Structures are given as C-alpha cells and as structure tokens.
Amino acid sequence: MEKILQSYTPVSLEQMKAVRLMNRIDTKYVTTLPKLVRLLEMAREQYWVQEIDGRRNMPYYTLYYDTDRYDMYLEHLRGRKTRQKIRIRAYEHSGVSFLEVKNKNNKGRTAKKRVECAVGEKDGHTDFIASHLHYAPDRLMNRIENRFTRITLVNRNMTERLTIDTNLRFHNFTTNQVCCLEGLVIIELKRDGQTFSPILELLRQLRIQPSGFSKYCMGMALTDGGLKQNRFKPRLRMINKMCRVDYDVPFKNS
C-alpha cells in the first residue's frame, strides 16, 4: 500500500485548507485491506494524497467523552438522526489537538465546531462546551480512546476529501478493555452537498456499499458488554466477518 501511495501526486496541508468542509455531508464505507489496495490503484489519476513532512499515512488519536448516563451513545443506538458527539482529536505527527463538538442534523449534514485544546484539558474550555453542546460540561466523563492511521485524498477539483482509516484500536476507560480491528478499513467521503464525486463509481465497481460506522459507538459496543447493543448487532456481526477482532493487544502500539 505504501508503494501505491508514493505514486500519487502530493498535496500540502496548506493547500488542503481549501477543502476543510466544516459543514458537510459525510458518507461512510466499510471494507477490507485487499479492496482498499485495489481502490487506491484505481483512484490515483483522479486524486491527490495529503503529505506532511514526507508522510502520507498519518497517526491519529481520539478521546471521546459522554455523559454519566451515556446519553450520546444511547441517542445513536436509538437511531436519532439529530445527535451530537464530543471528542479531543490529536494529530500525533504534528502535535496539534482540538476539542471538537460534532452536530448531525436530520438531513444527514454534519457541522463541526472546534477549539485548540491539549489532550485531557477540556475543563479549561467549559464556555466552549456550554455554547455548543446540549449537555452540561460537568456531566462529561472519559469514555473511550482510539488510535488509527489515516490517508487523506482530495479530488483534483478540490471539492471533496476522502479519508481512509486503518489500524483501528480502542481502549475503554470504564472496563479497561482494549481491542484491535485487524484488517478493517473505514472510508469516509466528505463533500459539500451533492457535488460530483469520481470515487463513487470506483466504489460501485468494487461493490463497496455505504455503511454507517461510528468509531465511538462501535468501540464502546466492542469493549463494554454491559451496554445496550441491540441496534448495533448487525454491524458488529459485519465487523467480525470482515476482520479479526483482537482483544489481546496493547493499545499504544499501532
């Protein structure tokens, strides 16, 4: 896969600012590493790859918060279209991290608000949280953290981003359970409205279908058997068919 990525034309982080898409429509796809390799081979003439300091597959860290009653997890479980999520996302290669509140509306559009914030220091941003989150800051608890590596592609018209996440692993703060999704790939198409996307035809050719996948919810369901999971069970079965779920792994080695 690294050899294929090196054949792509690189685009810088500065150039990528033109496609930040803070208010966007997201479509997720779940697939396997062999299909990802084929997709990258097919897409290289129509997409550029983000490169930072010579790297094209970047390490990420995320810390998710939820309330004392798991309200955000349960909203997703119940199928509510309008929902929120709060997290700290760290771009490990650059050392930059942000506290982010994501809002999804009933039309499938995602809007994100964020402020620069060191990991574990959300308590210094109670005003930001109170302004953008429906839940009181003092109800928030560390729930789960994850690590993954991300490839970011951009189409040559600079109208969309495609993020490709591999090497997913989770650590649950309540149960202390760790798990790794060996060989699973999460692809997310991010675009402003229904603009033309070259990747859609390639995904169709490879029979990679849209499939909702919340890293937060799937990580929680996989690492805490005490949580309600009924609506997530088909997705959990899909994960087990597509990859190896390994619970005997360290969290920090990605």
N, C-alpha and C positions, 0 to 999 in steps of 0.2 A: 504493500500500500504506500509506503514512503516513497518508493521509486516512482509511482504514478503521480503522487503529489508534486514531486520535483519537476515533472513535465508540464505543470500548469504555469501560466503567467502569474506572477505575484502581484498583489495589490497591498498597499501600505495601510496601516491603521488610520493615518490621516485621511487618505482617500476614502476609507470606509465610513467616515463621519457623514458622508453624503447620503448614506442609506441606514441611518440609525433606526428609523421606523419605530419610534416610541409609542405610536398609536397605529395599530396594525391588525391584520388578520393572520392568525397562525394556523397552519395545518401540519399535523404530526404524522409520521410514518414509522413503523417498527419493522426492522428487517435483521438480516444476519450479515456477518463479515464477508462471506463469498459474494453476496449480492451487492454489497457496498463496493467491493473492488470493481465489479462489472460496471456499476453506475458511474464511478469515477472515471473509468476508461471512456465511457460514452459521452460524458459531460465536458471533457476538457476543452473542446473547441468553442464552447458557449459560455464558459465560466472562468473566472479568475479565482485564485486562492489567497486568503489573507496571510501575510507573512510578517512576523515580528522578530527582529534580531535573528533572522535566518531560520526561525521555526515556523512550521506550518500545521502542527498538531499540538495544541496548547493545553496545559493543565489548568483545570478549574476546581474551585472548592465552593461549596454552598452550605450554609447553616440555615435551616428552616425553623421558624417559630410557629407556635399555635397557642391557643388559649388553654386554660386549665381543664376545659371540657372538650378539647379537640374540635372546636366549632368549625374551623376551616376544612379540616379533614372530612367532617360529617356533612358539611354542605356539598362537597364534591361527591361523597358517597350517595347522597340523596338525589343527585342529578340536577342540582340548582344551576341554571345557566349563568345567573349573575352571582359572582363569588369573588373572593379575594384571597391573596396569598402574601405572606411577608417573609423576607429572607435577607441574609447577607451573602452576596456573591463576590468571591475573591478571584481575581485574575492572577494566578500564582506566579506566572512568569514575570509580570510587571510589578507585582506587589501592591496593586491598586485594588480596593474593595469598596462596595457600595451597599447601603441598606436600601432595599427595594420593596415597594408595595405594588403588586400587580392586581389590576381590576379587569375582570372579564365581564362583558355585558351579554344580554340575551340575544344579540345579533352575531356573537362569536368574535367580536373585536376586543383586542387586548390593549389596555393603556397602562403604562408603567411610569411611576414616579420614583426618583431615587436621589440619594444624597451620599456623598463620600463618607465612609464610616469604616473604621477598623473592625476586624472580626471580634465579636464578643463585646462591643462597646455601644450597643443600641440604646442603652439607658441614657446616653448623652444626647439622644435625638427624640425625646418624648414629644416635643412640639410637632416635629415632622410626622411622627406616627399618629398623633391625635388628629392631625389635619387630614390625613389620607386613609386611615384605617378605621373600620367600623367598630373595632374592639379596643378596650382601654389598654394602654401600654402596660399597666401593672398586672394584667392578666396573662401576658405573654411568657411562654417558657421555651427553653431549648427543647426541640423535639427530635430532630434528626439532622445529620450532616452527610454530605456525599462528596465524592470526588469522581471526576471523569476527564477525558481528554476530548478536545473539540477542534474539528476542522470547520472553517467558515469559508463558504464560497459566495461569490457575488456574480450576478449575470452582467454581461457586458454593457447593458443599458443602465446599469446601476439602479434598478428599480426593485430589487429583492435581494434578500440574504437567505442562504441555505446553511443551517448549522447541522453538523453531523457529530454525534456524541458516542463515544465508545469507552470501554474500560470502566463501566459504572460500578461503584461500590458505595455502601451505605453503613452508617453506624447510628443506632438508635440510642438516645441518651437515657431513656426510661428502662429499657430491657438490657442494654449494653450489648445487644446482638449486632453482629456485623454480617453483611452478605455481599457477594460479588456476582454480577450478571455477566458471566464469561461468554463473549461472542455476540452479545446483543448490541444492536445499533439503533439509535433514536435519531431520526431525521426530522428537522422542523423547517418548513417553508414559511418565511416571514415576508409579507408584502402589503403594500398599501392598497387595499381594495382588491378588485378582480383584474388587476393588470396581467398582461400575457406573461406566462412563465414557461420557458423552454424545458424545465425539468419535469413538468407534468407528463409529457409524452414519454419521456425516458422511464419514469416510474411506472407508467402504464405498461410499457413493453416488458419490464421486469416483473410485472404483477405484484408490485409493492403498493398496497392499498392504504388509504388514510386510516389511521387508528389512534384514537386518543391515548395519551400516555402522560400522566403526571408523575414526575420523578418523586415529588413529595409523597403523594398518596401510595404509589406502588412501593416505595421504600418503606413507608410505615406499615403497609399491609404485610410485606415480606418479613419484617423484623419484629412485629408485635402481634402474636396470635390472639391476644385478648381483645383486639379492636374488631368492631363490626366490619365485615368484608363482603357481604352478600353481593352487592352490585359489581364488585371488582373481581369476583371469582372467574368469569370468562377470560379476563385479561391476564390474571395470574396463571391460568392454565395455558394460555398462549405463550407467556414468558417461559414456562417450563418446557414447552415443546420446542421453542426456538433456541434456547441456550441452556447452559449449565448454571444452576444457582448454587453457588459455593458459599457455605457458612463457615468454613474452616480457613479463613484468610485474615491477614492483618488489614486494618483499614488504611493505613498511611501509605503502603506500597502500592502504587497504581500501575 
